Amino acid sequence: MTAFRARLTEVDIRRLIKATDDDERAEAAHKLCRNMERAELNEDDRAAAQKILRLLANDAAELVRRAMAVTLKASDLIPNDVARKLAGDLDSIALPIIASSPAFSDEDLIEIVRAGSVVRQVAVAGRARVSRDVATVLAAEGCEQSVRTLAANDNADLSEGALATVVDRFTEAAEVLTAVAYRQVLPLHVTERLIQLASEAVREHLISHHAVAPETAIRLAQYSRERMTVDLVDQASASADLAAFMAQLNARRVLNASLLLRGLARGQMAMFEYGLAELANTPHHRAWLMVHDAGPLGLKAIYDRAGLPPRLFQAFRAGVDTWRALAAEGIDTSSAYFRDQMLERFLTQRPAVLRDDLAYLMERLDQSPSLSLTAANAA
């Protein structure tokens, strides 16, 4: 062990053995461990160095044990028994070793995970390499924070089954789903499962960076369009200034026949009136008079002036007639019951609706069991 001892001065050895001040002994331990790591040790020297490490691991001073753990956290010099002992120590000592030491077996790391400490699970999940067995246990049993760290670690060997387990366990945890979505490699069925759960930005990333079946991409685009439309209809119904709201939609080029038809089908007559007024560049009171004109010409005139598609006029005509008939029955036009009745009667009118609009309306109908039977009987 001559080469090893040559890197230590007598002062360092004396300070380590005889010092009573913890800070001084920790400094000496740090220097000793640093020199051990840098030295070119033969087999005998290595065995002697590990004996010293066992003594340091049993030192009563926390600062001394911490100095060794931090200095040699990624060193292959620390034997398995010392690594296990330090892993059971205080967090300040255990975490550097758990996160970096190559001395642990998979069984050791699984035992640490199952012990349940959040910070230690996170330390295991963030290691430079996480084996498949360890990753599988973390995916199934780890806390949310550790699973998020695991998913974000592309050096973690996560099997297809483990990824599916993560998605199933954390369907409501946006940060975990995002971490999974941004992995470099994802199985197709996991990608498609994420598409159903993740945010819009994450969906776009999945389509751009991972294999997605063409029909899934089409379905996703349709879903996004439908969701946006439903949101706009809901926002319109809650708007305190519909004229300004419709002007904004028009400026954004989303005020169109499809949006107005869907709004009308949900009983949002005011939205329809203000939308027509905006598109026709007509004051709302005039648009209202033309929409609710008992004669056959008023609605057609304002509709044409708004530049809406001629082939959809009969669908709008049926919607206005349905709304007027329900209102005449004394039903509260702002109630959920009115909206259900509006949709039911509108569908049974069989207006010439665009295919995607009708599919949307049928989807809305399917969400209301009380309406589905009526529509089916009407068919």
C-alpha positions as CSV (number, residue, x, y, z in Angstrom):
1,M,0.0,0.0,0.0
2,T,3.0,2.2,-0.5
3,A,1.6,4.3,-3.3
4,F,-1.6,4.9,-1.4
5,R,0.2,5.9,1.8
6,A,2.5,8.3,-0.1
7,R,-0.5,10.5,-0.9
8,L,-1.2,11.1,2.8
9,T,0.9,13.2,5.1
10,E,1.6,12.3,8.7
11,V,-0.4,15.3,9.6
12,D,-3.6,14.0,7.8
13,I,-3.3,10.6,9.5
14,R,-2.7,12.1,12.9
15,R,-5.7,14.6,12.5
16,L,-8.0,11.7,11.5
17,I,-7.0,9.5,14.4
18,K,-6.5,11.9,17.2
19,A,-8.7,15.0,16.5
20,T,-11.7,15.5,18.8
21,D,-13.3,18.3,16.8
22,D,-15.8,16.9,14.3
23,D,-15.2,19.5,11.7
24,E,-11.4,18.8,11.7
25,R,-11.9,15.1,11.6
26,A,-14.4,15.4,8.7
27,E,-11.9,17.5,6.8
28,A,-9.3,14.8,7.3
29,A,-11.7,12.1,6.3
30,H,-12.6,14.0,3.1
31,K,-8.9,14.3,2.2
32,L,-8.2,10.7,3.0
33,C,-11.2,9.5,0.9
34,R,-10.3,11.8,-2.0
35,N,-6.7,10.4,-2.0
36,M,-8.0,6.8,-1.9
37,E,-10.2,7.5,-4.9
38,R,-7.3,9.0,-6.9
39,A,-4.7,6.4,-6.0
40,E,-3.8,3.5,-8.2
41,L,-4.4,0.7,-5.8
42,N,-3.5,-3.0,-6.2
43,E,-5.6,-5.7,-4.7
44,D,-4.0,-5.6,-1.3
45,D,-4.1,-1.8,-1.2
46,R,-7.8,-1.9,-2.2
47,A,-8.5,-4.3,0.6
48,A,-6.7,-2.1,3.1
49,A,-8.5,1.0,1.9
50,Q,-11.9,-0.7,2.3
51,K,-11.0,-1.6,5.9
52,I,-10.5,2.1,6.6
53,L,-13.9,2.9,5.0
54,R,-15.6,0.4,7.2
55,L,-14.1,2.2,10.2
56,L,-15.3,5.5,8.9
57,A,-18.8,4.2,8.2
58,N,-19.0,3.3,12.0
59,D,-17.6,6.7,13.1
60,A,-19.8,8.3,15.7
61,A,-19.5,11.7,14.1
62,E,-22.2,12.4,11.4
63,L,-19.9,14.9,9.7
64,V,-17.2,12.2,9.2
65,R,-19.7,9.7,7.7
66,R,-21.1,12.4,5.5
67,A,-17.7,13.4,4.2
68,M,-17.0,9.8,3.2
69,A,-20.5,9.4,1.6
70,V,-20.2,12.6,-0.5
71,T,-16.6,12.2,-1.5
72,L,-17.0,8.5,-2.6
73,K,-20.7,8.6,-3.6
74,A,-20.0,7.3,-7.2
75,S,-16.8,5.4,-6.4
76,D,-16.4,1.7,-7.0
77,L,-14.1,1.6,-4.0
78,I,-17.0,1.4,-1.5
79,P,-17.9,-2.2,-0.8
80,N,-21.5,-3.4,-0.8
81,D,-21.7,-3.8,3.0
82,V,-20.5,-0.2,3.5
83,A,-22.9,1.1,0.9
84,R,-25.8,-0.7,2.6
85,K,-24.8,0.6,6.0
86,L,-24.7,4.2,4.7
87,A,-28.0,3.8,2.9
88,G,-29.6,3.2,6.3
89,D,-28.0,6.3,7.8
90,L,-29.4,9.8,8.0
91,D,-30.7,11.3,4.7
92,S,-27.8,13.7,4.4
93,I,-25.5,10.6,4.3
94,A,-27.7,8.1,2.6
95,L,-29.0,10.1,-0.3
96,P,-25.7,10.7,-2.1
97,I,-24.8,7.0,-1.9
98,I,-28.3,5.8,-2.9
99,A,-28.3,8.1,-5.9
100,S,-24.9,7.3,-7.2
101,S,-23.1,4.3,-5.8
102,P,-22.4,1.4,-8.1
103,A,-22.1,-0.9,-5.0
104,F,-25.8,-1.7,-4.8
105,S,-27.4,-4.8,-6.3
106,D,-30.9,-4.6,-7.8
107,E,-32.2,-6.4,-4.7
108,D,-30.6,-3.7,-2.5
109,L,-32.3,-0.9,-4.5
110,I,-35.7,-2.7,-4.5
111,E,-35.4,-3.0,-0.7
112,I,-34.8,0.7,-0.5
113,V,-37.8,1.5,-2.7
114,R,-40.1,-0.8,-0.6
115,A,-39.0,0.8,2.6
116,G,-41.2,3.7,1.5
117,S,-39.1,6.8,2.1
118,V,-40.1,9.4,-0.6
119,V,-36.7,11.0,-0.9
120,R,-34.9,7.7,-1.1
121,Q,-37.3,6.4,-3.8
122,V,-36.6,9.6,-5.7
123,A,-32.9,9.0,-5.3
124,V,-33.2,5.5,-6.7
125,A,-35.4,6.7,-9.6
126,G,-32.9,9.3,-10.6
127,R,-29.8,7.1,-10.8
128,A,-27.6,7.2,-13.9
129,R,-28.9,3.7,-14.6
130,V,-32.1,2.1,-13.3
131,S,-32.4,-1.6,-14.3
132,R,-35.7,-3.1,-15.6
133,D,-36.4,-5.0,-12.3
134,V,-35.9,-1.9,-10.2
135,A,-37.9,0.3,-12.6
136,T,-40.8,-2.2,-12.6
137,V,-41.0,-2.1,-8.8
138,L,-40.8,1.7,-8.8
139,A,-43.5,2.0,-11.4
140,A,-45.9,-0.3,-9.4
141,E,-45.1,0.8,-5.8
142,G,-43.3,4.1,-5.9
143,C,-44.8,7.4,-4.8
144,E,-45.9,10.0,-7.4
145,Q,-42.7,12.1,-7.1
146,S,-40.4,9.1,-7.6
147,V,-42.4,7.8,-10.5
148,R,-42.3,11.2,-12.2
149,T,-38.5,11.2,-11.7
150,L,-38.3,7.7,-13.1
151,A,-40.4,8.5,-16.2
152,A,-38.2,11.6,-16.8
153,N,-35.0,9.4,-16.6
154,D,-34.3,8.1,-20.1
155,N,-31.6,5.8,-18.6
156,A,-34.3,4.0,-16.7
157,D,-35.2,0.7,-18.4
158,L,-39.0,0.9,-18.3
159,S,-40.7,-2.0,-19.9
160,E,-43.9,-1.6,-21.9
161,G,-45.8,-3.2,-19.0
162,A,-44.2,-0.8,-16.5
163,L,-45.1,2.2,-18.6
164,A,-48.7,1.0,-18.8
165,T,-48.7,0.6,-15.1
166,V,-47.5,4.2,-14.6
167,V,-50.2,5.6,-16.9
168,D,-52.9,3.5,-15.2
169,R,-51.8,4.6,-11.7
170,F,-51.4,8.3,-12.4
171,T,-54.2,9.1,-14.9
172,E,-54.9,12.3,-13.0
173,A,-51.3,13.3,-12.4
174,A,-50.4,15.7,-15.3
175,E,-46.7,16.0,-14.4
176,V,-46.3,12.2,-14.4
177,L,-48.1,11.8,-17.8
178,T,-46.0,14.6,-19.3
179,A,-42.8,13.0,-18.1
180,V,-43.8,9.7,-19.7
181,A,-44.9,11.5,-22.9
182,Y,-41.5,13.1,-23.3
183,R,-39.5,9.9,-23.0
184,Q,-37.3,9.2,-26.1
185,V,-39.0,5.9,-26.9
186,L,-42.6,4.9,-26.2
187,P,-44.6,1.8,-27.3
188,L,-47.5,2.6,-29.6
189,H,-50.3,1.5,-27.3
190,V,-48.8,3.7,-24.4
191,T,-48.7,6.6,-26.8
192,E,-52.3,6.2,-27.8
193,R,-53.3,5.8,-24.2
194,L,-51.6,9.1,-23.3
195,I,-53.3,10.9,-26.1
196,Q,-56.6,10.3,-24.3
197,L,-55.3,11.7,-21.0
198,A,-52.6,14.3,-21.7
199,S,-52.9,18.1,-22.3
200,E,-53.1,19.6,-25.8
201,A,-49.4,20.5,-25.8
202,V,-48.4,17.0,-24.8
203,R,-50.7,15.5,-27.5
204,E,-49.0,17.6,-30.1
205,H,-45.6,16.4,-28.9
206,L,-46.7,12.7,-29.0
207,I,-47.9,13.0,-32.6
208,S,-44.7,14.9,-33.6
209,H,-42.2,12.6,-31.9
210,H,-43.8,9.2,-31.6
211,A,-45.4,6.6,-33.8
212,V,-49.2,7.2,-33.9
213,A,-51.6,5.2,-36.0
214,P,-53.1,7.5,-38.8
215,E,-56.7,6.8,-37.5
216,T,-55.6,7.9,-34.1
217,A,-54.2,11.2,-35.4
218,I,-57.4,11.8,-37.3
219,R,-59.5,11.0,-34.2
220,L,-57.3,13.3,-32.1
221,A,-57.7,16.2,-34.5
222,Q,-61.5,15.7,-34.5
223,Y,-61.6,15.5,-30.7
224,S,-59.6,18.7,-30.4
225,R,-61.9,20.5,-32.8
226,E,-65.0,19.3,-31.0
227,R,-63.6,20.2,-27.6
228,M,-62.8,23.7,-28.7
229,T,-66.2,24.1,-30.2
230,V,-68.0,23.0,-27.1
231,D,-65.9,25.3,-25.0
232,L,-66.7,28.3,-27.2
233,V,-70.4,27.5,-27.0
234,D,-70.2,27.3,-23.2
235,Q,-68.2,30.5,-23.1
236,A,-70.8,32.3,-25.2
237,S,-73.6,31.2,-23.0
238,A,-71.8,32.7,-20.0
239,S,-70.7,35.9,-21.7
240,A,-72.0,39.2,-20.3
241,D,-71.4,40.9,-23.7
242,L,-72.3,38.6,-26.5
243,A,-71.8,41.2,-29.2
244,A,-68.2,41.7,-28.2
245,F,-67.7,38.0,-27.8
246,M,-68.9,37.3,-31.3
247,A,-66.8,40.1,-32.7
248,Q,-63.7,38.4,-31.1
249,L,-64.7,35.0,-32.5
250,N,-65.1,36.6,-35.9
251,A,-61.7,38.3,-35.7
252,R,-60.2,34.9,-34.9
253,R,-62.0,33.4,-37.9
254,V,-63.8,30.8,-35.8
255,L,-67.3,32.3,-36.1
256,N,-68.8,30.0,-38.7
257,A,-71.8,27.9,-39.6
258,S,-70.7,24.9,-37.7
259,L,-70.2,26.8,-34.4
260,L,-73.6,28.6,-34.8
261,L,-75.4,25.4,-35.6
262,R,-74.0,23.6,-32.6
263,G,-74.8,26.6,-30.4
264,L,-78.4,26.6,-31.7
265,A,-78.7,22.8,-31.2
266,R,-77.9,23.4,-27.6
267,G,-80.6,26.0,-27.2
268,Q,-78.3,29.1,-27.3
269,M,-80.6,31.3,-29.3
270,A,-78.9,34.6,-28.2
271,M,-75.6,33.2,-29.4
272,F,-77.2,32.5,-32.8
273,E,-78.7,35.9,-33.0
274,Y,-75.6,37.8,-32.1
275,G,-73.5,35.6,-34.4
276,L,-75.7,36.3,-37.3
277,A,-75.7,40.0,-36.5
278,E,-71.9,40.0,-36.4
279,L,-71.5,38.1,-39.7
280,A,-74.1,40.2,-41.5
281,N,-72.8,43.4,-40.0
282,T,-76.2,44.2,-38.7
283,P,-77.4,45.6,-35.4
284,H,-78.6,42.8,-33.0
285,H,-82.2,44.2,-32.8
286,R,-82.6,44.0,-36.5
287,A,-81.1,40.5,-36.6
288,W,-83.5,39.5,-33.8
289,L,-86.5,40.7,-35.8
290,M,-85.5,38.8,-38.9
291,V,-84.7,35.6,-37.0
292,H,-88.0,35.6,-35.2
293,D,-90.1,36.9,-38.1
294,A,-93.1,34.6,-38.4
295,G,-92.9,34.8,-42.2
296,P,-90.6,32.6,-44.4
297,L,-88.3,35.4,-45.6
298,G,-86.7,37.1,-42.6
299,L,-84.5,34.3,-41.4
300,K,-83.5,33.5,-45.0
301,A,-82.5,37.1,-45.7
302,I,-80.3,37.5,-42.6
303,Y,-78.8,34.1,-43.2
304,D,-77.8,34.9,-46.7
305,R,-76.5,38.3,-45.7
306,A,-74.3,36.5,-43.1
307,G,-72.7,34.5,-45.9
308,L,-73.6,31.1,-44.4
309,P,-73.7,28.0,-46.6
310,P,-77.0,27.7,-48.5
311,R,-77.2,23.9,-48.1
312,L,-77.3,24.3,-44.3
313,F,-80.2,26.7,-44.2
314,Q,-82.8,24.0,-43.7
315,A,-80.9,22.8,-40.6
316,F,-80.9,26.3,-39.1
317,R,-84.6,26.7,-40.1
318,A,-85.4,23.5,-38.2
319,G,-83.4,24.7,-35.2
320,V,-85.2,28.0,-35.0
321,D,-88.6,26.4,-35.4
322,T,-87.8,23.9,-32.7
323,W,-86.6,26.6,-30.3
324,R,-89.7,28.6,-30.9
325,A,-92.0,25.6,-30.4
326,L,-90.4,24.7,-27.1
327,A,-90.4,28.3,-25.8
328,A,-94.2,28.5,-26.7
329,E,-94.7,25.5,-24.4
330,G,-93.5,27.6,-21.5
331,I,-90.2,25.7,-20.9
332,D,-87.5,27.8,-19.3
333,T,-85.1,28.4,-22.2
334,S,-82.1,28.6,-19.9
335,S,-82.7,25.2,-18.3
336,A,-80.9,21.9,-18.9
337,Y,-84.3,20.3,-19.6
338,F,-84.8,22.8,-22.4
339,R,-81.4,22.0,-23.9
340,D,-82.1,18.2,-23.8
341,Q,-85.5,18.7,-25.4
342,M,-84.0,21.0,-28.0
343,L,-81.4,18.5,-29.0
344,E,-83.9,15.6,-29.1
345,R,-86.4,17.4,-31.3
346,F,-83.8,18.9,-33.5
347,L,-82.3,15.5,-34.3
348,T,-85.7,13.9,-35.0
349,Q,-86.3,16.7,-37.6
350,R,-83.5,15.1,-39.6
351,P,-82.1,18.4,-41.0
352,A,-79.6,18.3,-43.7
353,V,-76.6,18.7,-41.3
354,L,-73.0,18.3,-42.4
355,R,-71.7,14.8,-41.5
356,D,-69.4,16.0,-38.7
357,D,-72.0,18.3,-37.2
358,L,-74.5,15.4,-37.1
359,A,-71.9,13.1,-35.6
360,Y,-71.2,15.8,-32.9
361,L,-74.9,16.1,-32.1
362,M,-75.4,12.3,-31.9
363,E,-72.4,12.2,-29.5
364,R,-74.1,14.8,-27.4
365,L,-77.3,12.8,-27.5
366,D,-75.5,9.6,-26.4
367,Q,-74.3,11.4,-23.3
368,S,-77.9,11.8,-22.2
369,P,-79.5,8.3,-21.7
370,S,-83.0,9.8,-21.5
371,L,-82.6,11.1,-25.0
372,S,-80.9,8.2,-26.7
373,L,-84.1,6.0,-26.4
374,T,-86.3,8.7,-27.9
375,A,-84.0,9.2,-30.8
376,A,-83.7,5.5,-31.4
377,N,-87.4,5.1,-31.4
378,A,-87.8,8.1,-33.8
379,A,-85.4,6.3,-36.2
